[in-house]
Amino acid sequence: MNASVNAPDSVGTDLIIVGGGLWGGLLAYRLAKFHPEVRFQILEQSESLGGNHTWSFHEKDLNQEDSQWILPLVTRSWQSHEVRFPRYTRTLQNAYHSITSERFREVLMPVLGKSLRLNTAVSQLTSHQVTLQDGTHLKAQVVLDARGEKYNDPRGEKSNGARSGSEQLCYQKFVGLDIRTRAPHGLTQPVLMDATCEQLEGYRFFYLLPWTDDTLLIEDTRYSDHAELNVAAMTREVDNYARKQGWEIAKVLRTEVGVLPIPLQKREKPEKRESSTKKTSEHPSAALGFGTRAGICHETSGYSLPMAAQFSRRVAQALSGCKKGPTAADMEAVTAAVLQDLIRLHSKSAGFYHLLNRMIFRAAEPDRRYRILEYFYRLPEATIQRFYSRRFDWLDKIKIFSGAPPPVPIARAMECFFK
């Protein structure tokens, strides 16, 4: 039987959101807060909303509108952060924020209330109906698919058949441990990249978030040609790293694993969606996929929270403009329009990030890939900020590719430019 949080009947439901992760959760939260007239359900297959994640962002990744409603979800904020490379260490003054799944649930679940259904596994969905694994059919005027990135599988299995290490995709994979140390660890700011470690599988670094004086997240992150993830081996590497820093682990509080696709080329565009009202019952249209399922995330860093925040806010704002209150047709049209606009804006700058990804994965030898990031983090702080916030201008691009000497062989770099 499907457990739920006060699960409602689906009769009379305007909207069903499938997937209670970052994108689905934030959209549901905005609808519940600003459009209580919309009757919706959000279905999550696991036992908890938001899964087991840490979502982080730089303060300047968000505009003022999104900062106002996202910052209350933040678990911990820091006014600066650090990077470490073999040739230098640098502190950057851009504030950095992190949201844990636990905090995500604390804020969202009281607001979502009866609209949330947990332990609800889905086997099939169309634009108007969701079929659960137990055979139950749930109907709604609109169904949205927020089940996350199709490539994101910690075991390295990719539902769309993409080959590990293909010409189109490489991967960012990680194993992180939230730990409690026996004595204060001494970190006062995040270390976004400690690349002074052995370079395994390509560009590798440790990512550190100090939650309290004696708790922190240590994450072994690798930009790899393949998606296979050896959790046990990488867990041992985290243990070894902690020991080298002089930290004795008193307790492991949580383990987080993940594999994110890093695209080297432009992906196929999602098919332009025809209104479901034009489809017949014999040929129902697919549910509209959004979020990382639609390929919307930072191509190099993998960050997606800024885009998720923007999407949810814009949908809620557009629905507020409906004269007689949002109808089912409004929900479908508004969501599709906002998604298409985000994809369009995203695509305008995607080519530059794909080129940078090819430089990292194809121009440099695996054990020298760190040199590209080592060069990048010497750039002016404003340029680095615009890189993460996707507000790059042509001068920034020139700065990135005009290093002397270049951090990769020139011949290989030129191949990346013309692929």
C-alpha positions in Angstrom: 0.0 0.0 0.0 1.2 3.5 -0.8 2.0 5.4 2.4 1.3 9.1 2.3 1.2 12.2 4.3 -2.6 12.6 4.6 -2.9 11.4 1.0 -5.9 12.9 -0.8 -8.0 11.3 -3.4 -7.1 12.3 -6.9 -10.6 13.2 -7.9 -10.8 16.9 -8.8 -7.0 17.3 -8.9 -5.8 20.1 -11.2 -2.2 19.1 -11.2 0.1 16.2 -10.3 3.8 16.7 -9.9 5.7 13.5 -10.1 9.0 13.7 -8.2 9.6 15.4 -4.8 13.2 16.5 -5.3 14.5 20.0 -5.7 12.6 21.1 -8.7 9.3 19.4 -7.9 9.4 20.4 -4.3 10.1 24.1 -5.0 7.3 24.3 -7.5 4.9 22.7 -5.1 6.0 25.0 -2.4 5.4 28.1 -4.4 2.0 26.9 -5.6 0.9 26.1 -2.0 2.1 29.5 -0.7 0.8 31.7 -3.5 -1.9 29.7 -5.2 -3.9 27.7 -2.6 -6.8 27.6 -5.1 -4.8 25.1 -7.3 -5.6 21.5 -6.3 -2.4 19.6 -6.7 -0.6 16.5 -5.5 3.1 15.9 -5.4 4.2 12.2 -5.6 7.5 11.0 -4.2 8.7 7.4 -4.6 10.9 7.4 -1.5 10.0 7.7 2.1 11.1 11.4 2.4 10.7 14.6 0.5 14.0 15.9 -1.0 15.9 12.7 -0.8 19.4 12.7 0.6 21.2 15.8 -0.9 23.1 18.9 -0.3 22.3 21.8 -2.7 24.6 24.7 -2.7 24.9 28.1 -4.6 26.9 31.3 -4.6 25.0 34.3 -3.4 25.3 36.1 -6.7 23.9 33.1 -8.6 20.4 34.3 -7.5 18.7 37.6 -8.3 17.1 39.6 -5.5 13.6 38.1 -6.0 14.8 34.6 -5.7 17.2 35.3 -2.8 14.2 36.5 -0.7 12.4 33.2 -0.8 15.3 30.8 -1.1 17.4 32.0 1.8 15.0 30.9 4.5 15.6 27.3 3.3 19.4 27.6 3.8 21.0 25.4 6.4 24.3 27.3 6.6 25.8 30.4 5.0 29.4 31.6 4.8 30.7 35.0 3.7 33.7 33.5 1.8 35.1 30.3 0.4 38.4 28.8 -0.5 40.1 26.8 -3.3 43.3 24.9 -3.1 45.6 23.9 -5.9 49.2 22.6 -6.1 50.5 26.1 -6.9 48.4 28.3 -4.7 45.5 28.7 -2.2 42.9 31.4 -2.7 40.0 32.8 -0.6 37.1 34.4 -2.6 34.7 36.8 -1.0 31.6 35.7 -2.7 29.1 34.4 -0.1 28.2 30.7 -0.3 25.0 28.9 0.9 24.0 25.3 1.3 20.6 23.6 1.8 20.4 20.1 3.2 17.5 17.8 2.5 16.7 17.8 6.2 16.2 21.6 6.1 14.3 21.4 2.8 11.8 19.0 4.5 11.5 21.2 7.6 10.4 24.2 5.6 8.3 22.5 2.8 6.4 19.7 4.5 4.2 21.9 6.8 3.3 24.0 3.8 2.6 21.1 1.5 0.5 19.2 4.0 -2.1 16.9 2.5 -0.8 17.5 -1.1 2.3 15.4 -0.5 2.3 11.6 -1.0 5.4 9.6 -0.1 6.4 6.0 -0.9 4.4 6.4 -4.1 6.2 4.7 -6.9 5.1 5.5 -10.4 5.2 3.1 -13.3 3.7 5.2 -16.1 2.5 8.7 -16.7 0.9 10.8 -19.5 -0.2 14.4 -19.6 -3.4 13.6 -17.7 -2.8 10.3 -15.8 -0.3 8.7 -13.5 -0.3 4.9 -13.0 1.3 3.8 -9.8 3.2 0.5 -9.5 0.4 -1.0 -7.5 -1.9 -0.4 -10.5 -3.8 2.6 -9.1 -4.7 5.3 -11.6 -4.5 8.9 -10.6 -6.1 11.5 -13.0 -5.4 15.2 -13.2 -5.9 18.1 -15.6 -2.1 18.4 -15.9 0.8 16.0 -15.0 4.3 17.3 -14.7 7.4 15.0 -14.6 10.1 16.2 -12.2 11.8 12.9 -11.6 15.3 14.3 -12.1 18.1 13.7 -14.5 17.7 10.5 -16.5 21.5 10.0 -16.5 21.8 10.4 -12.7 22.3 6.9 -11.4 25.0 6.2 -8.7 25.5 2.7 -10.2 26.4 4.2 -13.5 23.3 2.9 -15.3 21.7 5.3 -17.7 18.1 4.9 -18.5 18.4 6.5 -22.0 21.1 4.2 -23.1 24.0 6.7 -23.2 27.4 5.0 -23.1 29.7 5.7 -20.2 32.5 7.9 -21.5 30.7 8.6 -24.8 31.6 11.5 -27.1 28.6 13.5 -25.7 28.9 12.9 -22.0 31.4 12.7 -19.2 30.6 12.7 -15.5 31.0 14.4 -12.2 30.7 11.8 -9.5 31.1 12.0 -5.8 30.8 10.3 -2.5 30.4 12.5 0.6 30.3 11.9 4.3 28.9 14.2 6.9 31.1 13.5 9.9 31.5 14.5 13.5 35.1 15.0 14.6 36.4 14.3 18.1 38.0 17.7 18.3 37.1 21.0 16.5 38.2 20.7 12.9 39.3 24.3 12.6 37.6 25.1 9.2 35.8 28.4 9.2 34.7 28.6 5.5 33.9 26.1 2.7 36.7 24.6 0.6 35.0 24.2 -2.8 38.0 22.5 -4.4 41.0 21.0 -2.7 42.9 19.7 -5.7 46.2 19.1 -3.8 45.2 15.4 -3.6 46.2 12.5 -5.9 44.5 13.0 -9.3 42.5 9.8 -9.9 40.2 9.2 -13.0 40.8 12.8 -14.2 40.2 16.0 -12.4 39.7 15.2 -8.7 39.2 17.3 -5.6 37.8 17.3 -2.1 34.8 19.5 -1.3 34.5 20.6 2.3 31.5 22.3 4.1 32.0 23.0 7.8 28.5 22.9 9.4 29.6 23.4 13.0 32.8 23.5 14.9 32.9 19.7 15.0 30.8 18.6 12.0 31.5 18.9 8.3 30.8 17.4 4.9 33.9 15.8 3.2 33.2 14.9 -0.4 35.5 13.1 -2.9 34.6 14.5 -6.3 35.9 13.3 -9.6 35.4 14.6 -13.2 35.6 11.2 -14.9 35.2 9.8 -18.4 33.0 7.0 -17.0 30.0 6.9 -14.6 30.9 3.8 -12.6 31.0 4.6 -8.9 33.0 2.6 -6.4 31.3 3.8 -3.2 33.4 1.7 -0.8 36.7 2.8 -2.3 35.7 6.4 -2.4 34.5 6.2 1.2 37.9 5.0 2.2 39.5 7.9 0.4 37.3 10.3 2.4 38.5 8.5 5.6 42.1 8.9 4.4 41.7 12.5 3.6 40.3 13.3 7.1 43.2 11.5 8.7 45.7 13.5 6.7 44.0 16.7 7.8 44.4 15.6 11.4 40.7 15.0 11.9 39.7 11.9 13.9 36.2 10.8 12.9 33.9 10.2 15.9 30.9 9.4 13.9 29.6 9.2 10.3 26.3 11.1 10.3 25.3 10.7 6.7 26.5 9.4 3.3 25.7 11.1 0.0 26.5 9.7 -3.4 25.8 10.9 -6.9 26.7 10.9 -10.6 26.0 14.0 -12.7 26.3 14.2 -16.5 28.8 16.7 -17.9 27.8 17.4 -21.5 30.6 18.0 -24.0 28.2 18.9 -26.9 24.8 20.3 -27.4 22.1 17.8 -26.4 19.1 17.1 -28.6 16.4 19.6 -28.0 13.3 18.4 -26.2 10.5 18.0 -28.7 8.2 21.0 -28.8 5.2 19.9 -26.9 1.8 20.0 -28.5 -1.1 20.9 -26.2 -2.5 17.8 -24.7 -6.0 18.9 -25.7 -5.1 18.1 -29.3 -4.2 14.5 -28.5 -6.6 11.7 -28.7 -7.3 9.2 -25.9 -5.7 6.5 -28.1 -2.5 8.6 -28.4 -2.1 10.6 -25.1 0.7 13.0 -25.0 3.6 12.6 -22.6 3.8 14.4 -19.3 5.9 17.6 -19.5 9.3 17.0 -18.1 11.1 19.9 -16.4 14.2 20.6 -14.3 17.3 18.5 -14.7 15.1 16.0 -16.6 15.0 18.7 -19.3 18.7 19.2 -19.1 18.5 22.5 -17.2 21.6 22.8 -14.9 25.0 24.4 -15.0 26.9 22.3 -17.6 30.3 22.4 -15.8 29.5 22.6 -12.1 26.3 20.6 -12.1 24.5 23.3 -9.9 20.8 23.6 -10.6 19.3 25.4 -7.6 19.4 28.9 -9.2 17.5 27.6 -12.2 15.0 25.7 -10.1 14.3 28.8 -8.0 13.8 30.9 -11.1 11.4 28.4 -12.7 9.2 28.0 -9.7 8.9 31.7 -9.1 8.2 32.5 -12.7 5.4 29.9 -12.9 3.8 31.2 -9.8 4.0 34.8 -10.9 2.6 34.0 -14.4 -0.4 32.2 -12.8 -1.0 35.3 -10.7 -1.6 37.2 -13.9 -4.6 34.9 -14.9 -7.7 37.1 -14.8 -10.1 34.6 -13.4 -7.7 32.4 -11.5 -5.5 29.8 -13.1 -7.4 27.1 -15.1 -6.0 23.7 -16.1 -5.2 25.2 -19.5 -3.4 28.0 -17.9 -1.3 25.6 -15.8 -0.3 23.7 -18.8 0.4 26.7 -21.0 2.3 28.7 -18.4 4.5 25.8 -17.3 5.4 24.9 -20.9 6.1 28.6 -21.8 8.3 29.2 -18.8 10.2 26.0 -19.4 10.7 26.8 -23.0 12.0 30.2 -22.2 14.4 28.9 -19.6 15.7 26.3 -22.1 16.1 29.1 -24.7 18.1 31.3 -22.3 20.1 28.3 -21.1 21.0 27.3 -24.7 22.3 30.8 -25.5 25.3 30.3 -23.2 25.5 26.5 -23.3 28.0 26.3 -26.2 30.7 28.1 -24.2 30.3 25.7 -21.3 30.4 22.7 -23.6 33.7 24.0 -25.1 35.1 24.4 -21.6 34.1 20.9 -20.7 35.8 19.6 -23.9 38.9 21.4 -22.9 38.9 19.7 -19.5 38.1 16.2 -20.7 39.6 16.1 -24.2 42.5 18.6 -24.3 44.3 17.7 -21.1 45.8 14.4 -20.0 43.7 13.0 -17.1 46.3 13.7 -14.4 46.8 17.3 -15.7 43.1 18.3 -16.0 43.4 20.2 -12.7 45.6 22.7 -14.4 42.6 24.2 -16.3 40.8 24.9 -13.1 44.0 26.0 -11.4 44.3 28.6 -14.2 40.6 29.5 -14.1 40.7 30.4 -10.4 43.5 32.9 -10.9 41.0 35.1 -12.9 39.4 38.2 -11.4 36.8 37.3 -8.8 34.0 39.1 -10.8 34.8 36.8 -13.8 34.5 33.7 -11.6 31.2 34.9 -10.2 29.8 35.5 -13.7 30.9 32.0 -14.7 28.8 30.4 -12.0 25.8 32.7 -12.5 25.8 32.3 -16.3 26.2 36.0 -16.9 29.4 35.8 -18.8 30.3 38.4 -21.4 32.8 38.3 -24.3 35.6 39.8 -22.2 35.3 37.0 -19.7 35.5 34.4 -22.4 38.7 36.0 -23.8 40.2 36.0 -20.3 39.5 32.3 -19.9 41.1 31.3 -23.2 44.0 33.7 -23.3 46.3 32.1 -20.7 50.0 32.3 -21.3 51.3 29.7 -21.3 48.0 27.8 -22.0 47.2 25.0 -19.5 46.7 22.4 -22.3 48.5 21.6 -25.5 47.6 24.1 -28.2 46.8 21.4 -30.9 44.4 19.6 -28.6 42.8 22.9 -27.6 42.2 23.8 -31.2 40.5 20.4 -31.8 38.1 21.2 -29.0 37.2 24.5 -30.6 36.2 23.0 -33.9 34.3 20.0 -32.6 
